[in-house]
Amino acid sequence: MNSPTTPSVPSAPAGQPESLIEYPSLFPIKVMGLKVDGLVHAITMIAHEFDPTFDASTIELRESKGGKYLGITVTVTVTSREQLDELYRTLSTHPMVKVVL
């Protein structure tokens, strides 16, 4: 008895998980830091560096309950896993940033 064949599904290169994101894609990133002068500008400049079409008018801001921290959501167009990884690295290592989600 012959068993039915299953169509082959392309897999990610060895050692890399398959991406659930289709590229290019609009991708929201939340950045949190102390509410200080220059934080929003710094995050905006990084977003522009990775996405020249980034529209700063789409930035969403949310202050913490005590007003000490600021959450900034930027939605950027990502074109590859490498670009997204590098964007996260750049944001995470910025001295004004506490957390990137």
Number of C-alpha atoms within 10 A of each C-alpha: 3 4 5 6 6 6 6 6 6 7 10 10 8 7 6 8 9 11 11 6 13 11 13 12 13 14 14 14 17 15 23 23 19 16 16 11 8 10 19 20 11 14 22 17 14 16 23 14 12 18 17 12 11 19 14 17 7 11 17 12 15 12 14 13 8 6 10 11 16 20 20 21 20 23 20 25 20 21 17 14 14 10 14 17 11 12 19 15 12 15 21 17 12 15 9 19 19 14 14 17 10
